[in-house]
Amino acid sequence: MSQFFVRSHFPLPDGAARNHVLVIDGAVNRELKLGMDDLEAMGTRRVAATLECAGNGRTGLRPLPAGEPWGLGAVGTAQWTGVPLRVVLESARLRPGVIEILAVGADRGGPPDAADEIPFARSLPLAKAMDPDTLLALRMNDQPLLPEHGSPIRLIVPGWYGMASVKWLERIEALVEPFRGYYQVGRYIYDAVDRSPLIPVSTMRVRSLIVSPLDEQTVRRGRVIVRGKAWTGEGEVMRVQITVDGAELSDATLLPPVSPDAWRPWEFAWDATSPGRHVLRSYATDGKGNRQPEVGRWNRYGYGNNAAQAIAVSVQ
């Protein structure tokens, strides 16, 4: 867990541990106040899921947008154990007309361009909230959540960028109108600054990364096994292709996925017969036909850059 990326907008709130209470209210027929033991008694589910910060790869965009200057390390996969959100919502008995479910964290602060102190809060469409893999997570890799990862309860929303997985969860509210909070409509939007419509950030864009060899690594001449990970928020990864020095694309071998919600490992056997420096790129394609672009789509806040990664490797 110590190597899993951490991204928060506000300081860590004080932990409440076992006496923490989660409130479920809004357009429900039965308001709930659930302690940790209450949640455990509802039955837990274990889901392996990949989380990626929406700003992962921001430093690859030009000009550099505002925001956390992430390279490519703001992504990770873990086993999350918790209560499906739908179980809690069914227990609260949603009223007719509910369209969104709001998740409110205990962390609070004042964004630079907002007048008041606010909590970090995000809503989900009802259908995504009712997905059986959307969890109120209590454990990460079979251990209690650490404070920096949202202890004692965090939302896990597989397939969506990490901003949807609200940490330090203290309230769930059923809404009959769209949520218009700061981190729903003022941030986490694709703003191309060209008068085109603003698009909310939601599902992760298809992406692959080369994890071995490392960028600027030197390898021995001969066969080199190139390894990587690929993921998407749209179904599943169907293909990964590699090019060396811009030559013809070749298919990598996809290995069995960890789970439908997690990245998929892949391998490519590269015949590194020519000494010198070579550039390798990987491109993933998902089941919806989405493919990594050559260049990321620039936007004001630097979200969703899924451009093909390039690494340089020296052969000797």
Order of alpha helices (4+ residues) and beta strands (2+ residues): beta-beta-alpha-beta-beta-alpha-beta-beta-alpha-beta-beta-beta-beta-beta-beta-beta-beta-beta-beta-beta-beta-beta-beta-beta
